[in-house]
Amino acid sequence: MSKTDTTTPRKPNAALMKPVQPDEVLSVIVGSTPLPRGEMTKKLWDYIKKHKLQDANKKTLINADAALTKVFDGKTQVNMFEMTKLVSGHVKK
């Protein structure tokens, strides 16, 4: 019997699937309707890529434009992991 036959299917994390409401600052980037966190992160990355805000030399850094500076609490550059923490402060559960 192969290893895949004995594993159970993965269940999605309910906390990540629950829609959260972005605040006024974050809604400029991801929209004002409630979204699951995964979708919100996807829209945020789409915005970053569309506006070429990922640092060319060090891909883990995000260079903020005017809208992202507000989300990043005034910082003009953050790393990916710090970005997640800062974005969490702009959602209403």
N, CA, C and O atoms as a CHARMM CRD file, in Angstrom:
* protein
*
  372
    1    1 MET  N      0.85200  -1.17500   0.00000 PROA 1      0.00000
    2    1 MET  CA     0.00000   0.00000   0.00000 PROA 1      0.00000
    3    1 MET  C      0.90000   1.24000   0.00000 PROA 1      0.00000
    4    1 MET  O      1.87300   1.30700   0.75000 PROA 1      0.00000
    5    2 SER  N      0.57400   2.19800  -0.82800 PROA 2      0.00000
    6    2 SER  CA     1.40100   3.40700  -0.89400 PROA 2      0.00000
    7    2 SER  C      1.03300   4.36600   0.23000 PROA 2      0.00000
    8    2 SER  O     -0.03300   4.26700   0.83800 PROA 2      0.00000
    9    3 LYS  N      1.93200   5.28300   0.48300 PROA 3      0.00000
   10    3 LYS  CA     1.74600   6.23700   1.56700 PROA 3      0.00000
   11    3 LYS  C      0.53000   7.13800   1.34100 PROA 3      0.00000
   12    3 LYS  O     -0.12000   7.54400   2.30500 PROA 3      0.00000
   13    4 THR  N      0.21900   7.45400   0.09400 PROA 4      0.00000
   14    4 THR  CA    -0.90300   8.34100  -0.19200 PROA 4      0.00000
   15    4 THR  C     -2.25000   7.68600   0.09800 PROA 4      0.00000
   16    4 THR  O     -3.24200   8.38300   0.31100 PROA 4      0.00000
   17    5 ASP  N     -2.29500   6.36600   0.10800 PROA 5      0.00000
   18    5 ASP  CA    -3.55100   5.66800   0.38700 PROA 5      0.00000
   19    5 ASP  C     -3.95900   5.78600   1.85200 PROA 5      0.00000
   20    5 ASP  O     -5.14100   5.66800   2.17400 PROA 5      0.00000
   21    6 THR  N     -3.00700   6.01500   2.73400 PROA 6      0.00000
   22    6 THR  CA    -3.31200   6.03200   4.16400 PROA 6      0.00000
   23    6 THR  C     -3.50700   7.45000   4.71600 PROA 6      0.00000
   24    6 THR  O     -3.92000   7.60300   5.86500 PROA 6      0.00000
   25    7 THR  N     -3.22300   8.46700   3.93900 PROA 7      0.00000
   26    7 THR  CA    -3.37800   9.82700   4.45600 PROA 7      0.00000
   27    7 THR  C     -4.81300  10.30200   4.28700 PROA 7      0.00000
   28    7 THR  O     -5.52700   9.89400   3.37100 PROA 7      0.00000
   29    8 THR  N     -5.20700  11.17000   5.19300 PROA 8      0.00000
   30    8 THR  CA    -6.54400  11.74600   5.09500 PROA 8      0.00000
   31    8 THR  C     -6.46000  13.05000   4.32100 PROA 8      0.00000
   32    8 THR  O     -5.42700  13.71900   4.36000 PROA 8      0.00000
   33    9 PRO  N     -7.51400  13.42500   3.62200 PROA 9      0.00000
   34    9 PRO  CA    -7.47400  14.68300   2.88200 PROA 9      0.00000
   35    9 PRO  C     -7.36800  15.86800   3.83500 PROA 9      0.00000
   36    9 PRO  O     -7.93600  15.85900   4.92700 PROA 9      0.00000
   37   10 ARG  N     -6.63100  16.88800   3.40100 PROA 10     0.00000
   38   10 ARG  CA    -6.46700  18.08800   4.21200 PROA 10     0.00000
   39   10 ARG  C     -7.73700  18.90100   4.24000 PROA 10     0.00000
   40   10 ARG  O     -8.39100  19.09300   3.21500 PROA 10     0.00000
   41   11 LYS  N     -8.07700  19.37100   5.40700 PROA 11     0.00000
   42   11 LYS  CA    -9.23500  20.24400   5.54400 PROA 11     0.00000
   43   11 LYS  C     -8.73800  21.68300   5.54800 PROA 11     0.00000
   44   11 LYS  O     -7.71400  21.97300   6.16600 PROA 11     0.00000
   45   12 PRO  N     -9.44300  22.59500   4.86900 PROA 12     0.00000
   46   12 PRO  CA    -9.02200  23.98700   4.91400 PROA 12     0.00000
   47   12 PRO  C     -9.19500  24.56200   6.31500 PROA 12     0.00000
   48   12 PRO  O    -10.12600  24.19900   7.03400 PROA 12     0.00000
   49   13 ASN  N     -8.30000  25.45200   6.69100 PROA 13     0.00000
   50   13 ASN  CA    -8.36400  26.08100   8.00300 PROA 13     0.00000
   51   13 ASN  C     -9.57200  27.02200   8.04100 PROA 13     0.00000
   52   13 ASN  O     -9.64900  27.97200   7.26200 PROA 13     0.00000
   53   14 ALA  N    -10.49500  26.75600   8.93500 PROA 14     0.00000
   54   14 ALA  CA   -11.72800  27.54700   9.01900 PROA 14     0.00000
   55   14 ALA  C    -11.44700  29.02000   9.31600 PROA 14     0.00000
   56   14 ALA  O    -12.15900  29.89900   8.83000 PROA 14     0.00000
   57   15 ALA  N    -10.41300  29.29000  10.10900 PROA 15     0.00000
   58   15 ALA  CA   -10.09100  30.67100  10.44700 PROA 15     0.00000
   59   15 ALA  C     -9.63600  31.44900   9.21000 PROA 15     0.00000
   60   15 ALA  O     -9.90700  32.64500   9.09500 PROA 15     0.00000
   61   16 LEU  N     -8.95200  30.78100   8.29700 PROA 16     0.00000
   62   16 LEU  CA    -8.49700  31.44600   7.08100 PROA 16     0.00000
   63   16 LEU  C     -9.61800  31.61200   6.06500 PROA 16     0.00000
   64   16 LEU  O     -9.53500  32.48000   5.19700 PROA 16     0.00000
   65   17 MET  N    -10.64600  30.81100   6.15400 PROA 17     0.00000
   66   17 MET  CA   -11.75700  30.86900   5.21200 PROA 17     0.00000
   67   17 MET  C    -12.83200  31.87300   5.63600 PROA 17     0.00000
   68   17 MET  O    -13.65300  32.28600   4.81700 PROA 17     0.00000
   69   18 LYS  N    -12.82900  32.26400   6.91200 PROA 18     0.00000
   70   18 LYS  CA   -13.84300  33.19000   7.41800 PROA 18     0.00000
   71   18 LYS  C    -13.57900  34.59300   6.85600 PROA 18     0.00000
   72   18 LYS  O    -12.47100  35.11100   6.99100 PROA 18     0.00000
   73   19 PRO  N    -14.57800  35.20300   6.23400 PROA 19     0.00000
   74   19 PRO  CA   -14.37200  36.55500   5.69100 PROA 19     0.00000
   75   19 PRO  C    -14.10500  37.58000   6.79000 PROA 19     0.00000
   76   19 PRO  O    -14.72000  37.54500   7.85600 PROA 19     0.00000
   77   20 VAL  N    -13.18800  38.48300   6.51100 PROA 20     0.00000
   78   20 VAL  CA   -12.89300  39.59300   7.41800 PROA 20     0.00000
   79   20 VAL  C    -13.10200  40.89800   6.65400 PROA 20     0.00000
   80   20 VAL  O    -12.97100  40.94300   5.43100 PROA 20     0.00000
   81   21 GLN  N    -13.42300  41.93400   7.37900 PROA 21     0.00000
   82   21 GLN  CA   -13.72600  43.23300   6.78200 PROA 21     0.00000
   83   21 GLN  C    -12.49100  44.12600   6.79400 PROA 21     0.00000
   84   21 GLN  O    -11.98100  44.44600   7.86800 PROA 21     0.00000
   85   22 PRO  N    -11.99400  44.53700   5.62100 PROA 22     0.00000
   86   22 PRO  CA   -10.86900  45.48200   5.61400 PROA 22     0.00000
   87   22 PRO  C    -11.32800  46.86700   6.07000 PROA 22     0.00000
   88   22 PRO  O    -12.45500  47.27200   5.78800 PROA 22     0.00000
   89   23 ASP  N    -10.46200  47.58800   6.77100 PROA 23     0.00000
   90   23 ASP  CA   -10.81100  48.94700   7.17900 PROA 23     0.00000
   91   23 ASP  C    -10.68700  49.89200   5.98400 PROA 23     0.00000
   92   23 ASP  O    -10.35900  49.45900   4.88000 PROA 23     0.00000
   93   24 GLU  N    -10.94900  51.17300   6.20500 PROA 24     0.00000
   94   24 GLU  CA   -10.96700  52.15100   5.11600 PROA 24     0.00000
   95   24 GLU  C     -9.61600  52.25100   4.40100 PROA 24     0.00000
   96   24 GLU  O     -9.56700  52.41100   3.18200 PROA 24     0.00000
   97   25 VAL  N     -8.52900  52.15600   5.15900 PROA 25     0.00000
   98   25 VAL  CA    -7.18300  52.28300   4.58900 PROA 25     0.00000
   99   25 VAL  C     -6.86700  51.10100   3.67000 PROA 25     0.00000
  100   25 VAL  O     -6.39400  51.28900   2.54900 PROA 25     0.00000
  101   26 LEU  N     -7.12800  49.89400   4.14500 PROA 26     0.00000
  102   26 LEU  CA    -6.84000  48.68900   3.36300 PROA 26     0.00000
  103   26 LEU  C     -7.82000  48.50400   2.21300 PROA 26     0.00000
  104   26 LEU  O     -7.45900  47.92700   1.18700 PROA 26     0.00000
  105   27 SER  N     -9.04800  48.97800   2.36100 PROA 27     0.00000
  106   27 SER  CA   -10.06100  48.79500   1.32100 PROA 27     0.00000
  107   27 SER  C     -9.70400  49.53900   0.03100 PROA 27     0.00000
  108   27 SER  O    -10.21700  49.19200  -1.03300 PROA 27     0.00000
  109   28 VAL  N     -8.84400  50.54600   0.10300 PROA 28     0.00000
  110   28 VAL  CA    -8.37400  51.23900  -1.10300 PROA 28     0.00000
  111   28 VAL  C     -7.63800  50.25600  -2.01500 PROA 28     0.00000
  112   28 VAL  O     -7.67100  50.39700  -3.23700 PROA 28     0.00000
  113   29 ILE  N     -6.98100  49.27100  -1.42800 PROA 29     0.00000
  114   29 ILE  CA    -6.18000  48.30600  -2.19000 PROA 29     0.00000
  115   29 ILE  C     -6.95200  47.03400  -2.51400 PROA 29     0.00000
  116   29 ILE  O     -6.90800  46.56500  -3.65200 PROA 29     0.00000
  117   30 VAL  N     -7.65900  46.46300  -1.54100 PROA 30     0.00000
  118   30 VAL  CA    -8.29900  45.15600  -1.74200 PROA 30     0.00000
  119   30 VAL  C     -9.80500  45.21900  -1.95600 PROA 30     0.00000
  120   30 VAL  O    -10.42700  44.18900  -2.21500 PROA 30     0.00000
  121   31 GLY  N    -10.40200  46.39200  -1.85400 PROA 31     0.00000
  122   31 GLY  CA   -11.85200  46.51100  -1.98400 PROA 31     0.00000
  123   31 GLY  C    -12.51300  46.56400  -0.62200 PROA 31     0.00000
  124   31 GLY  O    -11.88800  46.24100   0.38900 PROA 31     0.00000
  125   32 SER  N    -13.77000  46.96800  -0.58700 PROA 32     0.00000
  126   32 SER  CA   -14.44400  47.19200   0.69100 PROA 32     0.00000
  127   32 SER  C    -15.32800  46.03300   1.14700 PROA 32     0.00000
  128   32 SER  O    -15.91200  46.10000   2.22900 PROA 32     0.00000
  129   33 THR  N    -15.43900  44.96800   0.34400 PROA 33     0.00000
  130   33 THR  CA   -16.26500  43.83100   0.74000 PROA 33     0.00000
  131   33 THR  C    -15.47000  42.85300   1.59800 PROA 33     0.00000
  132   33 THR  O    -14.26000  42.71600   1.42000 PROA 33     0.00000
  133   34 PRO  N    -16.14400  42.16900   2.53200 PROA 34     0.00000
  134   34 PRO  CA   -15.44100  41.17900   3.36000 PROA 34     0.00000
  135   34 PRO  C    -14.84500  40.06200   2.49400 PROA 34     0.00000
  136   34 PRO  O    -15.48000  39.58400   1.55500 PROA 34     0.00000
  137   35 LEU  N    -13.61500  39.65800   2.82900 PROA 35     0.00000
  138   35 LEU  CA   -12.89300  38.62400   2.09200 PROA 35     0.00000
  139   35 LEU  C    -12.22500  37.65600   3.05000 PROA 35     0.00000
  140   35 LEU  O    -11.84600  38.04400   4.15500 PROA 35     0.00000
  141   36 PRO  N    -12.07400  36.38400   2.63800 PROA 36     0.00000
  142   36 PRO  CA   -11.22800  35.48400   3.43200 PROA 36     0.00000
  143   36 PRO  C     -9.78700  36.00600   3.39900 PROA 36     0.00000
  144   36 PRO  O     -9.38800  36.66200   2.43700 PROA 36     0.00000
  145   37 ARG  N     -9.01800  35.72100   4.43100 PROA 37     0.00000
  146   37 ARG  CA    -7.64400  36.23100   4.51600 PROA 37     0.00000
  147   37 ARG  C     -6.79600  35.82100   3.31400 PROA 37     0.00000
  148   37 ARG  O     -5.96900  36.60100   2.84200 PROA 37     0.00000
  149   38 GLY  N     -6.99600  34.62000   2.82800 PROA 38     0.00000
  150   38 GLY  CA    -6.23600  34.15000   1.66700 PROA 38     0.00000
  151   38 GLY  C     -6.49800  34.99600   0.43400 PROA 38     0.00000
  152   38 GLY  O     -5.57100  35.34200  -0.29700 PROA 38     0.00000
  153   39 GLU  N     -7.76400  35.32900   0.20300 PROA 39     0.00000
  154   39 GLU  CA    -8.12700  36.18300  -0.93700 PROA 39     0.00000
  155   39 GLU  C     -7.58100  37.59400  -0.76000 PROA 39     0.00000
  156   39 GLU  O     -7.14100  38.22800  -1.71900 PROA 39     0.00000
  157   40 MET  N     -7.61400  38.07300   0.47700 PROA 40     0.00000
  158   40 MET  CA    -7.10400  39.41600   0.75600 PROA 40     0.00000
  159   40 MET  C     -5.60400  39.47500   0.45800 PROA 40     0.00000
  160   40 MET  O     -5.12500  40.43800  -0.14100 PROA 40     0.00000
  161   41 THR  N     -4.87700  38.45700   0.87400 PROA 41     0.00000
  162   41 THR  CA    -3.44200  38.39000   0.60900 PROA 41     0.00000
  163   41 THR  C     -3.18100  38.31600  -0.88300 PROA 41     0.00000
  164   41 THR  O     -2.25300  38.95400  -1.38000 PROA 41     0.00000
  165   42 LYS  N     -3.98600  37.54600  -1.60600 PROA 42     0.00000
  166   42 LYS  CA    -3.83000  37.42400  -3.05600 PROA 42     0.00000
  167   42 LYS  C     -4.03200  38.78400  -3.73500 PROA 42     0.00000
  168   42 LYS  O     -3.25400  39.16200  -4.61000 PROA 42     0.00000
  169   43 LYS  N     -5.07400  39.51700  -3.33100 PROA 43     0.00000
  170   43 LYS  CA    -5.33200  40.84000  -3.91700 PROA 43     0.00000
  171   43 LYS  C     -4.21000  41.81900  -3.58300 PROA 43     0.00000
  172   43 LYS  O     -3.83700  42.64900  -4.41200 PROA 43     0.00000
  173   44 LEU  N     -3.68300  41.72200  -2.38900 PROA 44     0.00000
  174   44 LEU  CA    -2.57900  42.58600  -1.98400 PROA 44     0.00000
  175   44 LEU  C     -1.34500  42.31400  -2.85400 PROA 44     0.00000
  176   44 LEU  O     -0.68000  43.24900  -3.30100 PROA 44     0.00000
  177   45 TRP  N     -1.04400  41.03700  -3.09000 PROA 45     0.00000
  178   45 TRP  CA     0.09900  40.68800  -3.93800 PROA 45     0.00000
  179   45 TRP  C     -0.14900  41.09000  -5.39000 PROA 45     0.00000
  180   45 TRP  O      0.77700  41.51100  -6.08300 PROA 45     0.00000
  181   46 ASP  N     -1.37800  40.96400  -5.84800 PROA 46     0.00000
  182   46 ASP  CA    -1.70800  41.41100  -7.21000 PROA 46     0.00000
  183   46 ASP  C     -1.41200  42.91100  -7.34400 PROA 46     0.00000
  184   46 ASP  O     -0.85700  43.35100  -8.35100 PROA 46     0.00000
  185   47 TYR  N     -1.78100  43.68000  -6.34000 PROA 47     0.00000
  186   47 TYR  CA    -1.54100  45.12700  -6.32400 PROA 47     0.00000
  187   47 TYR  C     -0.03300  45.42000  -6.34100 PROA 47     0.00000
  188   47 TYR  O      0.44100  46.27100  -7.09400 PROA 47     0.00000
  189   48 ILE  N      0.70200  44.69600  -5.49600 PROA 48     0.00000
  190   48 ILE  CA     2.15300  44.89500  -5.41000 PROA 48     0.00000
  191   48 ILE  C      2.81900  44.59500  -6.75300 PROA 48     0.00000
  192   48 ILE  O      3.68500  45.34600  -7.20200 PROA 48     0.00000
  193   49 LYS  N      2.41700  43.50400  -7.38400 PROA 49     0.00000
  194   49 LYS  CA     3.01500  43.13100  -8.67300 PROA 49     0.00000
  195   49 LYS  C      2.59800  44.09000  -9.79200 PROA 49     0.00000
  196   49 LYS  O      3.41700  44.45600 -10.63400 PROA 49     0.00000
  197   50 LYS  N      1.33200  44.49100  -9.79700 PROA 50     0.00000
  198   50 LYS  CA     0.83100  45.39500 -10.82900 PROA 50     0.00000
  199   50 LYS  C      1.57400  46.72700 -10.80800 PROA 50     0.00000
  200   50 LYS  O      1.87600  47.29400 -11.85900 PROA 50     0.00000
  201   51 HSD  N      1.86900  47.22500  -9.60300 PROA 51     0.00000
  202   51 HSD  CA     2.53300  48.51500  -9.45500 PROA 51     0.00000
  203   51 HSD  C      4.05400  48.37800  -9.30400 PROA 51     0.00000
  204   51 HSD  O      4.74700  49.35700  -9.02500 PROA 51     0.00000
  205   52 LYS  N      4.56900  47.14500  -9.49200 PROA 52     0.00000
  206   52 LYS  CA     6.02100  46.87500  -9.42000 PROA 52     0.00000
  207   52 LYS  C      6.64000  47.39800  -8.12000 PROA 52     0.00000
  208   52 LYS  O      7.61900  48.14400  -8.13700 PROA 52     0.00000
  209   53 LEU  N      6.05000  46.99200  -7.00300 PROA 53     0.00000
  210   53 LEU  CA     6.50000  47.47700  -5.70100 PROA 53     0.00000
  211   53 LEU  C      7.43900  46.51300  -4.97500 PROA 53     0.00000
  212   53 LEU  O      7.95300  46.83500  -3.90400 PROA 53     0.00000
  213   54 GLN  N      7.66200  45.33500  -5.55400 PROA 54     0.00000
  214   54 GLN  CA     8.59300  44.39000  -4.96100 PROA 54     0.00000
  215   54 GLN  C     10.01500  44.85700  -5.29900 PROA 54     0.00000
  216   54 GLN  O     10.30800  45.17100  -6.45300 PROA 54     0.00000
  217   55 ASP  N     10.87900  44.90100  -4.30900 PROA 55     0.00000
  218   55 ASP  CA    12.23900  45.39000  -4.50500 PROA 55     0.00000
  219   55 ASP  C     12.96900  44.52600  -5.53900 PROA 55     0.00000
  220   55 ASP  O     12.92000  43.29800  -5.47700 PROA 55     0.00000
  221   56 ALA  N     13.64200  45.17500  -6.48300 PROA 56     0.00000
  222   56 ALA  CA    14.32000  44.47000  -7.57200 PROA 56     0.00000
  223   56 ALA  C     15.52300  43.66100  -7.08600 PROA 56     0.00000
  224   56 ALA  O     15.80000  42.58600  -7.61900 PROA 56     0.00000
  225   57 ASN  N     16.23100  44.16400  -6.08900 PROA 57     0.00000
  226   57 ASN  CA    17.43700  43.48600  -5.60200 PROA 57     0.00000
  227   57 ASN  C     17.14700  42.42400  -4.54400 PROA 57     0.00000
  228   57 ASN  O     17.74800  41.35000  -4.55500 PROA 57     0.00000
  229   58 LYS  N     16.24100  42.72100  -3.64800 PROA 58     0.00000
  230   58 LYS  CA    15.90000  41.78200  -2.57700 PROA 58     0.00000
  231   58 LYS  C     14.39600  41.54800  -2.61200 PROA 58     0.00000
  232   58 LYS  O     13.61800  42.37500  -2.13600 PROA 58     0.00000
  233   59 LYS  N     13.99500  40.41800  -3.17900 PROA 59     0.00000
  234   59 LYS  CA    12.58000  40.14000  -3.45500 PROA 59     0.00000
  235   59 LYS  C     11.70500  40.03700  -2.20500 PROA 59     0.00000
  236   59 LYS  O     10.48000  40.09200  -2.31400 PROA 59     0.00000
  237   60 THR  N     12.29900  39.89000  -1.03000 PROA 60     0.00000
  238   60 THR  CA    11.49100  39.79700   0.19200 PROA 60     0.00000
  239   60 THR  C     11.05700  41.16800   0.69900 PROA 60     0.00000
  240   60 THR  O     10.28800  41.25600   1.65600 PROA 60     0.00000
  241   61 LEU  N     11.53900  42.23100   0.07400 PROA 61     0.00000
  242   61 LEU  CA    11.17800  43.57900   0.49900 PROA 61     0.00000
  243   61 LEU  C     10.10900  44.18100  -0.40200 PROA 61     0.00000
  244   61 LEU  O     10.12400  43.98900  -1.61700 PROA 61     0.00000
  245   62 ILE  N      9.18500  44.90900   0.20700 PROA 62     0.00000
  246   62 ILE  CA     8.11800  45.59100  -0.51000 PROA 62     0.00000
  247   62 ILE  C      8.33000  47.09800  -0.33400 PROA 62     0.00000
  248   62 ILE  O      8.41100  47.59300   0.79000 PROA 62     0.00000
  249   63 ASN  N      8.41700  47.81600  -1.44900 PROA 63     0.00000
  250   63 ASN  CA     8.53800  49.27100  -1.43300 PROA 63     0.00000
  251   63 ASN  C      7.12900  49.85600  -1.51700 PROA 63     0.00000
  252   63 ASN  O      6.40700  49.60600  -2.48200 PROA 63     0.00000
  253   64 ALA  N      6.74900  50.61700  -0.53000 PROA 64     0.00000
  254   64 ALA  CA     5.37900  51.12100  -0.44400 PROA 64     0.00000
  255   64 ALA  C      5.16500  52.36100  -1.30400 PROA 64     0.00000
  256   64 ALA  O      6.01400  53.25000  -1.36300 PROA 64     0.00000
  257   65 ASP  N      3.99800  52.40200  -1.97700 PROA 65     0.00000
  258   65 ASP  CA     3.56300  53.63500  -2.63100 PROA 65     0.00000
  259   65 ASP  C      2.70500  54.38800  -1.60800 PROA 65     0.00000
  260   65 ASP  O      2.66900  54.00700  -0.43800 PROA 65     0.00000
  261   66 ALA  N      2.02800  55.43300  -2.03000 PROA 66     0.00000
  262   66 ALA  CA     1.24500  56.25500  -1.08400 PROA 66     0.00000
  263   66 ALA  C      0.17800  55.43800  -0.34900 PROA 66     0.00000
  264   66 ALA  O      0.00100  55.59400   0.85900 PROA 66     0.00000
  265   67 ALA  N     -0.53300  54.56700  -1.07500 PROA 67     0.00000
  266   67 ALA  CA    -1.60200  53.78200  -0.45000 PROA 67     0.00000
  267   67 ALA  C     -1.03500  52.74300   0.52400 PROA 67     0.00000
  268   67 ALA  O     -1.57000  52.55400   1.61600 PROA 67     0.00000
  269   68 LEU  N      0.04300  52.07500   0.12500 PROA 68     0.00000
  270   68 LEU  CA     0.62800  51.06400   1.00900 PROA 68     0.00000
  271   68 LEU  C      1.33900  51.67200   2.21000 PROA 68     0.00000
  272   68 LEU  O      1.41600  51.03600   3.26100 PROA 68     0.00000
  273   69 THR  N      1.85300  52.86800   2.08000 PROA 69     0.00000
  274   69 THR  CA     2.49400  53.52700   3.22400 PROA 69     0.00000
  275   69 THR  C      1.49800  53.67900   4.36500 PROA 69     0.00000
  276   69 THR  O      1.86200  53.53300   5.53200 PROA 69     0.00000
  277   70 LYS  N      0.24600  53.97000   4.03500 PROA 70     0.00000
  278   70 LYS  CA    -0.79900  54.08500   5.06900 PROA 70     0.00000
  279   70 LYS  C     -1.06500  52.72800   5.71600 PROA 70     0.00000
  280   70 LYS  O     -1.24000  52.64600   6.93200 PROA 70     0.00000
  281   71 VAL  N     -1.09600  51.66700   4.91400 PROA 71     0.00000
  282   71 VAL  CA    -1.31500  50.31800   5.43900 PROA 71     0.00000
  283   71 VAL  C     -0.12800  49.89300   6.29900 PROA 71     0.00000
  284   71 VAL  O     -0.30000  49.22000   7.31400 PROA 71     0.00000
  285   72 PHE  N      1.08700  50.29200   5.88500 PROA 72     0.00000
  286   72 PHE  CA     2.30600  49.90700   6.59600 PROA 72     0.00000
  287   72 PHE  C      2.64200  50.86200   7.73800 PROA 72     0.00000
  288   72 PHE  O      3.79000  50.90300   8.18300 PROA 72     0.00000
  289   73 ASP  N      1.68500  51.61300   8.21100 PROA 73     0.00000
  290   73 ASP  CA     1.85100  52.53000   9.34500 PROA 73     0.00000
  291   73 ASP  C      2.98500  53.52700   9.13300 PROA 73     0.00000
  292   73 ASP  O      3.77000  53.79300  10.04400 PROA 73     0.00000
  293   74 GLY  N      3.06200  54.07700   7.92100 PROA 74     0.00000
  294   74 GLY  CA     4.03100  55.12200   7.62300 PROA 74     0.00000
  295   74 GLY  C      5.38400  54.63000   7.13000 PROA 74     0.00000
  296   74 GLY  O      6.22400  55.44400   6.74500 PROA 74     0.00000
  297   75 LYS  N      5.61900  53.32700   7.13000 PROA 75     0.00000
  298   75 LYS  CA     6.90500  52.79100   6.66900 PROA 75     0.00000
  299   75 LYS  C      6.91900  52.76300   5.14600 PROA 75     0.00000
  300   75 LYS  O      5.91000  52.45400   4.51300 PROA 75     0.00000
  301   76 THR  N      8.07200  53.08700   4.56400 PROA 76     0.00000
  302   76 THR  CA     8.18500  53.10100   3.10600 PROA 76     0.00000
  303   76 THR  C      8.68700  51.78200   2.54900 PROA 76     0.00000
  304   76 THR  O      8.58700  51.54400   1.34500 PROA 76     0.00000
  305   77 GLN  N      9.23200  50.90900   3.41700 PROA 77     0.00000
  306   77 GLN  CA     9.68300  49.58700   2.97600 PROA 77     0.00000
  307   77 GLN  C      9.54000  48.60500   4.13000 PROA 77     0.00000
  308   77 GLN  O      9.93800  48.89400   5.25800 PROA 77     0.00000
  309   78 VAL  N      8.96300  47.43400   3.83400 PROA 78     0.00000
  310   78 VAL  CA     8.81700  46.37300   4.83600 PROA 78     0.00000
  311   78 VAL  C      9.17100  45.04700   4.17400 PROA 78     0.00000
  312   78 VAL  O      9.17200  44.93400   2.94800 PROA 78     0.00000
  313   79 ASN  N      9.47600  44.02800   5.01100 PROA 79     0.00000
  314   79 ASN  CA     9.67500  42.70300   4.43100 PROA 79     0.00000
  315   79 ASN  C      8.33500  41.96900   4.40200 PROA 79     0.00000
  316   79 ASN  O      7.36900  42.41000   5.02500 PROA 79     0.00000
  317   80 MET  N      8.27700  40.87000   3.69100 PROA 80     0.00000
  318   80 MET  CA     7.00900  40.13800   3.50000 PROA 80     0.00000
  319   80 MET  C      6.35400  39.74500   4.81400 PROA 80     0.00000
  320   80 MET  O      5.13300  39.82200   4.95100 PROA 80     0.00000
  321   81 PHE  N      7.16300  39.32300   5.77900 PROA 81     0.00000
  322   81 PHE  CA     6.61900  38.83700   7.04800 PROA 81     0.00000
  323   81 PHE  C      6.07700  39.98500   7.88800 PROA 81     0.00000
  324   81 PHE  O      5.05000  39.83900   8.55200 PROA 81     0.00000
  325   82 GLU  N      6.74700  41.10200   7.86300 PROA 82     0.00000
  326   82 GLU  CA     6.26400  42.28700   8.56900 PROA 82     0.00000
  327   82 GLU  C      4.97900  42.79300   7.90800 PROA 82     0.00000
  328   82 GLU  O      4.08000  43.28600   8.58800 PROA 82     0.00000
  329   83 MET  N      4.89900  42.66900   6.59200 PROA 83     0.00000
  330   83 MET  CA     3.72100  43.10700   5.85200 PROA 83     0.00000
  331   83 MET  C      2.46500  42.38000   6.35600 PROA 83     0.00000
  332   83 MET  O      1.42200  43.00300   6.55700 PROA 83     0.00000
  333   84 THR  N      2.57000  41.08400   6.55400 PROA 84     0.00000
  334   84 THR  CA     1.43600  40.29000   7.03000 PROA 84     0.00000
  335   84 THR  C      0.95000  40.80200   8.38100 PROA 84     0.00000
  336   84 THR  O     -0.25300  40.93100   8.60400 PROA 84     0.00000
  337   85 LYS  N      1.87400  41.09000   9.27000 PROA 85     0.00000
  338   85 LYS  CA     1.52400  41.60000  10.60200 PROA 85     0.00000
  339   85 LYS  C      0.84100  42.96300  10.50400 PROA 85     0.00000
  340   85 LYS  O     -0.16100  43.21300  11.17300 PROA 85     0.00000
  341   86 LEU  N      1.39200  43.84000   9.66500 PROA 86     0.00000
  342   86 LEU  CA     0.82900  45.18700   9.53000 PROA 86     0.00000
  343   86 LEU  C     -0.56300  45.15900   8.89100 PROA 86     0.00000
  344   86 LEU  O     -1.44400  45.92300   9.28500 PROA 86     0.00000
  345   87 VAL  N     -0.75500  44.29100   7.91800 PROA 87     0.00000
  346   87 VAL  CA    -2.06700  44.17400   7.25600 PROA 87     0.00000
  347   87 VAL  C     -3.11300  43.65300   8.25600 PROA 87     0.00000
  348   87 VAL  O     -4.26500  44.08500   8.21900 PROA 87     0.00000
  349   88 SER  N     -2.72800  42.74500   9.13400 PROA 88     0.00000
  350   88 SER  CA    -3.67100  42.20200  10.13300 PROA 88     0.00000
  351   88 SER  C     -4.24600  43.29600  11.01600 PROA 88     0.00000
  352   88 SER  O     -5.36100  43.16200  11.51900 PROA 88     0.00000
  353   89 GLY  N     -3.50500  44.37400  11.21000 PROA 89     0.00000
  354   89 GLY  CA    -4.00200  45.48700  12.01100 PROA 89     0.00000
  355   89 GLY  C     -5.06300  46.31000  11.30400 PROA 89     0.00000
  356   89 GLY  O     -5.65900  47.20100  11.90900 PROA 89     0.00000
  357   90 HSD  N     -5.30800  46.02200  10.01900 PROA 90     0.00000
  358   90 HSD  CA    -6.28300  46.78100   9.24700 PROA 90     0.00000
  359   90 HSD  C     -7.51300  45.96200   8.85100 PROA 90     0.00000
  360   90 HSD  O     -8.22300  46.30500   7.90500 PROA 90     0.00000
  361   91 VAL  N     -7.75500  44.86900   9.59200 PROA 91     0.00000
  362   91 VAL  CA    -8.96100  44.06700   9.33500 PROA 91     0.00000
  363   91 VAL  C     -9.82700  44.04500  10.57900 PROA 91     0.00000
  364   91 VAL  O     -9.33300  44.03300  11.70700 PROA 91     0.00000
  365   92 LYS  N    -11.13200  44.04000  10.34700 PROA 92     0.00000
  366   92 LYS  CA   -12.10200  43.94100  11.43900 PROA 92     0.00000
  367   92 LYS  C    -12.64000  42.52300  11.40900 PROA 92     0.00000
  368   92 LYS  O    -13.13600  42.05200  10.38600 PROA 92     0.00000
  369   93 LYS  N    -12.53500  41.85700  12.53100 PROA 93     0.00000
  370   93 LYS  CA   -12.96400  40.44500  12.59200 PROA 93     0.00000
  371   93 LYS  C    -14.43400  40.30600  12.81400 PROA 93     0.00000
  372   93 LYS  O    -14.94400  39.18800  12.88900 PROA 93     0.00000
